[in-house]
Amino acid sequence: MSLITDPSLIFVMLAHVFLILSLYIVLVTRKAKAIKEGRVDLQKTALDDKQWPSEVVQVNNNINNNFQTPVLFYVVCLSAMLSGQSGGLMYWFAVAFVSLRFGHTIVHITSNYIPLRMPLFAGSLLALLSMVITLLARLL
């Protein structure tokens, strides 16, 4: 017997995992290109990620960013699934969170235009906060 009665949030969580794995492909591709073009001092980059060209640092920063608040997202999703509270608003707030993370990532690794990137990040935080409030309201 499974502890999780509604696995719908698993698919949303896997969408975020897909985003992160895709970022690693972009990172490896950009690093390989920079090395091939001779724009990298391998001794310096071995000790300091900031020594890579800016287009590599952008992706690396975004990967790091995707291991910050998204960790809380996974905690909330798992808590919601284990407590049987993963449907309805919880699901849609989770979809919003991951969709906004995709948008944030696209801006971050391309134009890195802060006036667009910041609202996407703030929106994802609002979606996560909404998930926490929804879960607390349902459990209390």
TORKOL-4160 file (C-alpha; in steps of 0.2 Angstrom, whole numbers, padded with zeros to 4 digits, m for minus):
140
<pt num="1" X="0000" Y="0000" Z="0000"/>
<pt num="2" X="0007" Y="0017" Z="m0005"/>
<pt num="3" X="0008" Y="0032" Z="0007"/>
<pt num="4" X="0004" Y="0043" Z="m0008"/>
<pt num="5" X="m0014" Y="0043" Z="m0013"/>
<pt num="6" X="m0013" Y="0057" Z="m0026"/>
<pt num="7" X="0004" Y="0057" Z="m0036"/>
<pt num="8" X="m0001" Y="0072" Z="m0047"/>
<pt num="9" X="0013" Y="0083" Z="m0039"/>
<pt num="10" X="0026" Y="0070" Z="m0044"/>
<pt num="11" X="0024" Y="0075" Z="m0062"/>
<pt num="12" X="0026" Y="0093" Z="m0058"/>
<pt num="13" X="0041" Y="0089" Z="m0048"/>
<pt num="14" X="0048" Y="0079" Z="m0062"/>
<pt num="15" X="0046" Y="0094" Z="m0074"/>
<pt num="16" X="0057" Y="0104" Z="m0062"/>
<pt num="17" X="0070" Y="0090" Z="m0062"/>
<pt num="18" X="0069" Y="0090" Z="m0081"/>
<pt num="19" X="0073" Y="0108" Z="m0081"/>
<pt num="20" X="0089" Y="0106" Z="m0070"/>
<pt num="21" X="0095" Y="0091" Z="m0081"/>
<pt num="22" X="0093" Y="0102" Z="m0096"/>
<pt num="23" X="0103" Y="0116" Z="m0088"/>
<pt num="24" X="0117" Y="0104" Z="m0086"/>
<pt num="25" X="0117" Y="0100" Z="m0104"/>
<pt num="26" X="0117" Y="0118" Z="m0108"/>
<pt num="27" X="0132" Y="0120" Z="m0096"/>
<pt num="28" X="0142" Y="0107" Z="m0103"/>
<pt num="29" X="0139" Y="0113" Z="m0121"/>
<pt num="30" X="0144" Y="0131" Z="m0116"/>
<pt num="31" X="0160" Y="0125" Z="m0107"/>
<pt num="32" X="0165" Y="0114" Z="m0122"/>
<pt num="33" X="0163" Y="0129" Z="m0133"/>
<pt num="34" X="0173" Y="0141" Z="m0122"/>
<pt num="35" X="0187" Y="0128" Z="m0121"/>
<pt num="36" X="0187" Y="0125" Z="m0140"/>
<pt num="37" X="0188" Y="0143" Z="m0143"/>
<pt num="38" X="0203" Y="0145" Z="m0131"/>
<pt num="39" X="0194" Y="0157" Z="m0119"/>
<pt num="40" X="0197" Y="0147" Z="m0103"/>
<pt num="41" X="0212" Y="0145" Z="m0091"/>
<pt num="42" X="0208" Y="0128" Z="m0085"/>
<pt num="43" X="0220" Y="0130" Z="m0070"/>
<pt num="44" X="0209" Y="0145" Z="m0064"/>
<pt num="45" X="0192" Y="0137" Z="m0068"/>
<pt num="46" X="0197" Y="0121" Z="m0059"/>
<pt num="47" X="0197" Y="0132" Z="m0043"/>
<pt num="48" X="0185" Y="0146" Z="m0047"/>
<pt num="49" X="0169" Y="0144" Z="m0057"/>
<pt num="50" X="0168" Y="0163" Z="m0059"/>
<pt num="51" X="0183" Y="0162" Z="m0070"/>
<pt num="52" X="0173" Y="0154" Z="m0084"/>
<pt num="53" X="0166" Y="0166" Z="m0098"/>
<pt num="54" X="0150" Y="0175" Z="m0093"/>
<pt num="55" X="0138" Y="0164" Z="m0103"/>
<pt num="56" X="0145" Y="0149" Z="m0093"/>
<pt num="57" X="0143" Y="0158" Z="m0076"/>
<pt num="58" X="0125" Y="0163" Z="m0080"/>
<pt num="59" X="0120" Y="0144" Z="m0082"/>
<pt num="60" X="0130" Y="0139" Z="m0067"/>
<pt num="61" X="0122" Y="0153" Z="m0057"/>
<pt num="62" X="0105" Y="0147" Z="m0063"/>
<pt num="63" X="0109" Y="0129" Z="m0058"/>
<pt num="64" X="0114" Y="0135" Z="m0041"/>
<pt num="65" X="0098" Y="0145" Z="m0040"/>
<pt num="66" X="0088" Y="0130" Z="m0044"/>
<pt num="67" X="0094" Y="0121" Z="m0028"/>
<pt num="68" X="0089" Y="0135" Z="m0016"/>
<pt num="69" X="0070" Y="0139" Z="m0015"/>
<pt num="70" X="0065" Y="0123" Z="m0025"/>
<pt num="71" X="0072" Y="0113" Z="m0011"/>
<pt num="72" X="0057" Y="0120" Z="m0001"/>
<pt num="73" X="0046" Y="0117" Z="m0015"/>
<pt num="74" X="0050" Y="0098" Z="m0014"/>
<pt num="75" X="0047" Y="0098" Z="0004"/>
<pt num="76" X="0030" Y="0106" Z="0003"/>
<pt num="77" X="0025" Y="0094" Z="m0012"/>
<pt num="78" X="0030" Y="0079" Z="m0002"/>
<pt num="79" X="0022" Y="0085" Z="0013"/>
<pt num="80" X="0006" Y="0088" Z="0003"/>
<pt num="81" X="0006" Y="0071" Z="m0005"/>
<pt num="82" X="0010" Y="0062" Z="0011"/>
<pt num="83" X="m0004" Y="0071" Z="0020"/>
<pt num="84" X="m0017" Y="0068" Z="0006"/>
<pt num="85" X="m0017" Y="0087" Z="0002"/>
<pt num="86" X="m0010" Y="0088" Z="m0015"/>
<pt num="87" X="m0025" Y="0092" Z="m0026"/>
<pt num="88" X="m0034" Y="0107" Z="m0031"/>
<pt num="89" X="m0026" Y="0124" Z="m0027"/>
<pt num="90" X="m0010" Y="0115" Z="m0021"/>
<pt num="91" X="m0008" Y="0107" Z="m0039"/>
<pt num="92" X="m0010" Y="0123" Z="m0048"/>
<pt num="93" X="0001" Y="0133" Z="m0036"/>
<pt num="94" X="0014" Y="0120" Z="m0040"/>
<pt num="95" X="0012" Y="0121" Z="m0058"/>
<pt num="96" X="0013" Y="0140" Z="m0057"/>
<pt num="97" X="0030" Y="0138" Z="m0047"/>
<pt num="98" X="0038" Y="0127" Z="m0060"/>
<pt num="99" X="0032" Y="0137" Z="m0074"/>
<pt num="100" X="0039" Y="0153" Z="m0067"/>
<pt num="101" X="0055" Y="0144" Z="m0063"/>
<pt num="102" X="0056" Y="0139" Z="m0082"/>
<pt num="103" X="0053" Y="0157" Z="m0087"/>
<pt num="104" X="0066" Y="0163" Z="m0074"/>
<pt num="105" X="0078" Y="0151" Z="m0081"/>
<pt num="106" X="0076" Y="0156" Z="m0099"/>
<pt num="107" X="0078" Y="0174" Z="m0095"/>
<pt num="108" X="0093" Y="0170" Z="m0083"/>
<pt num="109" X="0103" Y="0160" Z="m0096"/>
<pt num="110" X="0099" Y="0171" Z="m0111"/>
<pt num="111" X="0097" Y="0190" Z="m0109"/>
<pt num="112" X="0098" Y="0190" Z="m0090"/>
<pt num="113" X="0087" Y="0205" Z="m0091"/>
<pt num="114" X="0084" Y="0209" Z="m0072"/>
<pt num="115" X="0068" Y="0219" Z="m0074"/>
<pt num="116" X="0060" Y="0203" Z="m0082"/>
<pt num="117" X="0069" Y="0190" Z="m0072"/>
<pt num="118" X="0065" Y="0198" Z="m0055"/>
<pt num="119" X="0046" Y="0197" Z="m0057"/>
<pt num="120" X="0047" Y="0179" Z="m0063"/>
<pt num="121" X="0058" Y="0175" Z="m0047"/>
<pt num="122" X="0046" Y="0184" Z="m0036"/>
<pt num="123" X="0031" Y="0176" Z="m0044"/>
<pt num="124" X="0038" Y="0159" Z="m0040"/>
<pt num="125" X="0041" Y="0164" Z="m0022"/>
<pt num="126" X="0023" Y="0169" Z="m0021"/>
<pt num="127" X="0017" Y="0153" Z="m0028"/>
<pt num="128" X="0028" Y="0143" Z="m0016"/>
<pt num="129" X="0021" Y="0154" Z="m0001"/>
<pt num="130" X="0004" Y="0151" Z="m0008"/>
<pt num="131" X="0007" Y="0132" Z="m0007"/>
<pt num="132" X="0013" Y="0133" Z="0011"/>
<pt num="133" X="m0002" Y="0143" Z="0016"/>
<pt num="134" X="m0014" Y="0131" Z="0007"/>
<pt num="135" X="m0006" Y="0116" Z="0016"/>
<pt num="136" X="m0006" Y="0124" Z="0033"/>
<pt num="137" X="m0024" Y="0129" Z="0031"/>
<pt num="138" X="m0029" Y="0112" Z="0025"/>
<pt num="139" X="m0020" Y="0103" Z="0040"/>
<pt num="140" X="m0026" Y="0115" Z="0054"/>
